[in-house]
Amino acid sequence: MVKLLDLRVCDAKVKYDGIWSGKCGYALLDLSFIIKLKVYVKYEIARWTYHDKLVIKCAVLEPDYESKRIVDKVVVNTSDQNIIKEEIINASAWFIIPYTSRTDDMRKSGYKGFKLAVCGEGWACMKTLNVSFYWKPCSVSNITVKGIQECPGVKPTLKITSFKVEPTEAYVNQDVKVTAMLQGTPNSTWTAELYVNYRKVDEEKVTLGRDGKETAYFTIKPKSSGSYYIYVCLVGGDGMKVCSSPVTVVVRKGAKPEITYFDVSPKEVKEGETVNVTANVRNAGDTAGTFKIYTVVNGTKKAEKTVTINPGQQYTYKVALKMPSAGSYSVNVCTEVV
């Protein structure tokens, strides 16, 4: 005698296999699907069992009942003690999902689906999966399966399907976006760790969705120029670790204006006389840059000039301003990167 103690679906993949009967454009169509399952089973074999079977069925509960035996395994126990076993079994089945009077609206665009149950022989169904898809005339797309569980004794799996770092050429204090797309055991939780130059600089918890997918996001802001080696690692609770390949980001200072000298003379003048404004503007960055240089008098911009300065070089800005009336004036020189 075999007694099923536990049954869980660790993974499920559903593939559309075409129209089994009917004609495109009509309501009464029968659609066929191939279903592949990874099933965790825990069962007890009674003592002195010489020839019995562990039977697992896969049944479409909606829109119309159809059942198939997907596991039909002979088990033997020649000892005088009951034996409890647990294992992962891969199984597959082919189903016809019929259109009936209750489902003829599936010819219209929209998400539809069916309920799929996995059961043991003679036992109530232990697991129900919801399969949804997007139906358009003569085609099925966006198939998703909900209800997958994390199975005991099954080591979670994970892979990084896409890893992007943008931009790969940046300037100091510019945001660099890091994106890692993950795929693995549904509902499993991992710690996403961000490494820069082989040092961990950030981390976050990531739980994969029911479809086994999730995306981890990070942002870094380099504080100095140089080359940065950036990668992401995912760490599981059992110490399992998966890392992406590193991406190199080259960070430059860019064009950076710096006022190294500023003077206004004379400091006192009569109404209608002029003052001379002088400023040395240096490019403290590591690339040539175009800058706007202008004087601000009591909050009003005056005498703007646009110049290009090579790295490490400087430009002397000079302007004569006429003071139109008596009073006190605030005079400053400002710069902007063009």
Protein Blocks (a to p, Z undefined) as FASTA:
>chain_A
ZZdfbdcdfbdcdddebjfbdcehiabdcddddddddddddddddehiabdcdddddddf
bfbdcdddfbdcddddfbfbdcdddddddddddddddddfklmmmmpgcdddddddddde
hiacfbdcdddddddehiaehiacehiacdehiacddddfbdcdddfbdcehiacddddd
ddddehiacdddddeehiafbdcdddddfkopacdddddddfbecddddddddddfkopa
cddddddddddebjadddfbdcdddfbdcehiacddddddddfbfbdcdddddddeehia
ehiacddddehiacddddddddfbgcddddddddddZZ
